[in-house]
């Protein structure tokens, strides 16, 4: 976020325009803090303090697919951004949750289009092939689209739409390259990468880590991550312990999501490792990740500003509907935060803004 991008300890490489500056350019108010917002579930209309929202986006209905379930730490930051945008703009916001399950997302997208909203912000996790017919249907029905978190470039080339999120392969590549540099990894060292392998939309991010490490001579063992445990990451403990038993001299372990990075202490203790003995990396800086870094269980994460991934799609869809603006395409990453400089981020992470 703009408050931390200028910090001397930050290595943010992505969006250079702060949220406040962006809103000033758009003629909008920043609005109230999001920390006190209630959690909205599928079909909920966004309101603040029980007061109907007003603003220039009044009368516009946006459906937002927030990815994870309620209680998922990353998804909640996205939701916080989307709710703030709805408050600032005055649009109606309906939220959906899919537990990061691609088939559920596809089903929800089809159902949403049938209800004829003005705009749909959709996670791109199902990938180009799965979303192509849905994008065609959305265009035919006049439903504006903005893709979030995972890009679908072929779909956007065919049927339009914007994208707000990181450039995934490069995001992973930077994380791998930075790990080699920061931790002094050398040829012959071993790493375990838990990733979304086999998931066409988000897989490039984990492939970026793997290939960057392998270019540095690191021997990588790939393990398919159990994404269903995003809300309860301790459920993946047995998988992590088993992988570490198979690679007992691993110097680095990567997890694809801050929910799992935040549980690093649980995993490492179960595997019989001491703090700092194995370097743990991954994506997103969530409250549990801050704690894990402070306790030397986690050491480096890539940040992609999920608050913007909630705010900007809502803004973009309203601008498209109201004044025929072109869809926004914004790279919200990629920077990294290490355990050495996490203190600069801790307060914003706790408020549900940084992530």
PyMOL commands that set and color helices and strands:
alter all, ss='L'
color gray80, all
select helices_A, chain A and resi 2-5+19-26+73-89+102-114+128-141+153-159+168-183+203-215+227-229+233-246+258-261+264-270+287-294+306-323+342-344+346-350
alter helices_A, ss='H'
color red, helices_A
select strands_A, chain A and resi 61-65+92-96+119-123+144-148+162-165+190-195+219-224+252-255+279-283+300-303+329-331+335-338
alter strands_A, ss='S'
color yellow, strands_A
deselect
rebuild
show_as cartoon
